[in-house]
Amino acid sequence: MGIQGLLRNLHTLLVPPSTHQSCQENNGNGNSRGNGNINIQRTNKNSPRHNIRQFANKSIAVDASSWLHKAGYTCADRLVEATENKIRDAVAEKRYTEYMLKRCDELLNVAKISTIYLVFDGVRVPLKSGTNAEREARRKANLAEARRLMAEGRTEAAKDKYRACVKATAEMAQVVAGAVMERWGKYGDNAKVKCVFSPYEADAQLAKLCADGITHAVVTEDSDVLVYSAVCRKPFPIIYKLDKTDGSCDVVTMDWLLNPEYLPPSAKSRLRKNRRDWEDSPTKKSNPTKDTKNSSEIDYYDLGL
């Protein structure tokens, strides 16, 4: 899940500069160009400056478990009770599957995304067992309250509590993957939508797809992707707050940390000074065989940003 609200609170620092590729609209020929309607300065801090259409003819990796969680809201009461009773509910399966397929259709047909990789969570990370136990305890409490409200005939209040009980499960992922395969074919090179199952949580797999050049951007609400981008030293557009009604979104990258081209002038000066200091340092002179081409990587994390 990452730190709640981190992407939003870091937006001012992490938003890509106007020259970044994510701020350019694709002209449909594989080239990017500026667009006055898209690249205008935001009128206030809460208005989006990007649109998913800027990634037309590109491939994207989607945090599918996040979408699956939202899909569960369309049938929360039926889905939660089916999960608790370890049975399958055909109505619930139809509803959350339709939600997922519709989101993919919107990206393919309206935003003209070339390929979508739906990345699902794998097994739970053992180190997060304590956090997961706390979440399960809250879910159980909400479930008890939902059942009580439903028994009293307070249907709408009960549905709100049921929504708080929704969790994306491996069974749901398999149902959606089957529908995706039926709709867009098996996972060959020509499939428009492909499902990827991560060993653990999806964040690392999302970053890996971008780091390997398979996808151009990530759609997620999880700030953990920022960490994986920094660890693999590969900045890529991270799309969040994607509005399915008009395609508006916010985009952040780790270019400020990983790409000297986008550093402010003062930081560039410090980077050059650090590099000169390194070249003249006794440590450098006593290790003449040390590869100096990566020295800027060492300096980069000591810029005081």
Long-range contacts (C-beta under 8 A, 24 or more apart in sequence): 1-222, 1-224, 2-203, 2-222, 2-223, 2-224, 2-225, 3-223, 6-223, 6-226, 7-221, 7-223, 7-226, 7-238, 7-240, 7-250, 7-252, 8-241, 10-223, 10-226, 10-252, 11-250, 11-252, 12-45, 13-256, 14-226, 14-252, 14-253, 14-254, 14-256, 15-49, 15-250, 15-251, 15-252, 16-237, 16-251, 16-252, 16-253, 16-255, 16-262, 17-255, 17-262, 19-262, 20-237, 20-253, 20-255, 20-262, 21-237, 22-50, 22-54, 22-55, 22-217, 22-237, 22-251, 22-253, 23-49, 23-50, 23-54, 23-251, 24-54, 25-51, 25-53, 25-54, 25-56, 26-53, 26-54, 26-55, 26-56, 26-57, 26-58, 28-56, 28-57, 28-112, 30-57, 48-241, 48-243, 48-248, 48-249, 48-250, 49-250, 49-251, 50-239, 50-248, 50-249, 50-250, 50-251, 51-246, 51-247, 51-248, 51-249, 52-107, 52-111, 52-113, 52-239, 52-242, 52-247, 52-248, 52-249, 53-110, 53-111, 53-112, 53-247, 55-111, 55-113, 55-216, 55-217, 55-237, 55-239, 56-111, 56-112, 56-113, 57-112, 57-113, 57-114, 58-113, 58-114, 58-215, 58-216, 58-217, 59-113, 59-114, 59-115, 59-116, 59-117, 59-214, 59-215, 59-216, 60-107, 60-113, 60-115, 60-116, 60-117, 60-215, 60-216, 60-217, 60-218, 60-219, 60-239, 61-117, 61-119, 61-196, 61-205, 61-206, 61-209, 61-210, 61-214, 61-215, 61-217, 61-218, 61-219, 62-116, 62-117, 62-118, 62-119, 62-218, 62-219, 62-220, 63-119, 63-202, 63-203, 63-206, 63-218, 63-219, 63-220, 63-221, 63-222, 63-225, 64-100, 64-118, 64-119, 64-120, 64-173, 64-176, 64-195, 64-202, 65-119, 65-120, 65-121, 65-168, 65-173, 65-202, 66-220, 66-221, 66-222, 67-99, 67-100, 67-103, 67-118, 68-96, 68-100, 68-120, 68-168, 68-172, 68-173, 68-176, 69-166, 69-167, 69-168, 70-99, 71-95, 71-96, 71-97, 71-99, 71-100, 71-172, 72-96, 72-163, 72-166, 72-167, 72-168, 72-172, 73-163, 73-166, 74-99, 76-159, 76-162, 76-163, 76-165, 76-166, 77-146, 77-150, 77-158, 77-159, 77-162, 79-166, 80-143, 80-146, 80-162, 80-165, 80-166, 83-167, 83-169, 84-143, 88-171, 93-172, 93-175, 96-172, 96-175, 96-176, 97-175, 97-176, 97-179, 100-176, 100-179, 100-180, 101-179, 101-180, 101-183, 103-244, 104-180, 104-192, 104-193, 106-244, 106-247, 108-192, 108-193, 110-247, 111-247, 114-192, 115-191, 115-192, 115-193, 115-194, 115-215, 116-192, 116-193, 116-194, 117-194, 117-195, 117-196, 117-209, 117-214, 117-215, 118-176, 118-177, 118-180, 118-193, 118-194, 118-195, 118-196, 119-196, 119-198, 119-202, 119-205, 119-206, 119-209, 120-168, 120-170, 120-173, 120-177, 120-195, 120-196, 120-197, 120-198, 120-202, 121-168, 121-173, 121-198, 121-200, 121-201, 121-202, 122-197, 122-198, 122-199, 122-200, 122-201, 122-202, 123-199, 123-200, 124-200, 124-201, 125-200, 125-201, 138-164, 139-164, 139-165, 139-167, 173-197, 203-227, 203-228, 204-228, 207-231, 207-232, 207-234, 207-236, 208-232, 210-234, 210-236, 211-236, 217-251, 226-252, 226-254, 229-253, 229-254, 229-258, 230-254, 230-257, 230-258, 233-258, 233-297, 234-258, 235-259, 256-305, 257-300, 257-301, 257-305, 258-300, 260-296, 260-300, 263-303, 267-303, 267-305, 270-303, 270-304, 271-296, 271-299, 271-300, 271-303, 274-299, 274-302, 274-303, 275-299
